[in-house]
């Protein structure tokens, strides 16, 4: 009996040992099997698990988007064989896959991405098969290098396609959708969804910043993008009406366009205001020079070489301006570019307020061997009495249109009665070449020599009907709308022919007609076109290049070949709004180390 119990106890213990040890044995055997497969295989299993997780996540995001607005999907790539759209995540997985296959398979995969058709892939496979059968070692090496080059180019193309701005666009769209949902909320609403959208909006806007492509985005930006998507899905359930969303987005787009137009109008107004306002430095310079001039004795105020002022045997140039630096650059650049500066006589005509300052400037800074005469417009008071009465009736507040200095160019034969020819400059030009050949040009009986502006391919293009009203019968009868236009800024005038045709009287008649009915826009250019109609000879384009006072796109080569460059437009080189890439051609003729310029804080 005792022996039977002992055997039973032994059997029970054996069975218990077997139930404990057998699982351990099987588990350890399973670990050995796993280790024999290798860590690489195990890593591949993990990557496949990750792949499936990504797919689930993508499906979840697509489902959340479908709950709200049904926006058009951004398709990066389409494979007709697979019949599915491939997102940027799929492209990344394809790129990882291509690294593990051989060269031939890599080429096939890349060809699939590029072509997307069976016919093109068959042609590319045939090319690769032809490449892989060389006839001799030298050809083999050559074909190998060609194959490598082709694969590198295709890989570069694939890489460039993967560098997209898809994520950035999605974030921008999310921001717009979030703002739309906030507009749907009642005024003063402080619900959980509204608070959440405001927080997400602020965070995502700060995270994306000025990013333009996906590589600019940080990891936190992508996390905030996913958080925003969750919040937007909540909003789509609260506001499921797509038609109301579309209406709100259209209203937002219209409001944004209106705001953009307002900003543009304000920018244009501020630009015009800056162009008409005298900079603080120039005002300081004028006051400083005026004080110095008034402290001089009368005999100390006289400029030298006065005997040349009205001698027709010299080269006479004129500029009508109240801008000290502008006149200084015109004179300095003309004299420094001249082969015979002692033959140059400059006539600067200004208003009574700036006459002392301009006189003092040229007393302190004489132009070498050249001669300068400074005149005040008050010297021609009797000449402009009738003209001033007509200008006073003009409603324009722009001094460029009402200034007597601007219209004094039409009285040149009376201002300089003893001269036969004269070159007229605007105060915003720079002379880069010797101009003595201008005086030997055959004018062929014409009065005005100017560069034409009637070529549509050029930035300075102007048509007659842009500034002249051809709907008026008088204008349509006397002028041809297709007549070639020309530019003020650098003009040579034959004063003898001018007097012969009495063009000043013609100008006055047209000016008076223009005040009675709208024949042309304000300014002196259309008046010049009609006054010198059929009395103008075209000069070579290299004499005068325009367009440096605005973004005209004039090339550097064209500027450097020109004899005279013109900063026409409102962005003058002495203003802060001047265009930097053109400003250096003007500033090199300004001595910024001059003590008066330094005292007035005038710098480059």
ABEGO torsion letter per residue (X at the ends): XAAAAAAAAAAAAAAAAAAAAAAAAAAAAAAAAAAAAEAAAAAAAAAAAAAAAAAAAAAAAAAAAAABBBBBBBBABBBAAAGBBBBAAAAAAAAAAAAABBAAAAAAAAAAAAAGBAAAAAAAAAAAAAAABBABAAAAAAAAAAAAAAAAAAAAAAAAAABBAAAAAAAAAAAAAAAAAAAABBBGBABAAAAAAAAAAAAAAAAAEABABAAABBAAAAAAAAAAAAAAAAAAAABABAAAAAAAAAAAAAAAAAAAAAAAAAAAAAAAAAAABBBAAAAAAAAAAAAAAAABBAAAABBBGAAAAABAABBBBBBBBABAAAAAAAAAAAAAABABAAABBBBBBBBAAAAAAAAAAAAABBBEABBBBBBBAAAAAAAAAAAAAAAAABABABAAAABAAAAAAAAAAAABAABABBBBBBAABBBABBAAAAAABBAGGBABBBBBAABAABAABBBAAAABBAABAAAAAABBAABBBBBBGBBBBBAAAAAAAGAAAAAAAAAAAAAABBABBBEAAAAAAAAABGABBBBBAAABBBGAABBAGBBAAAAAABABBBBBEABBAABAABBAAAAAAAAAABBAABAAAAAAGBBX
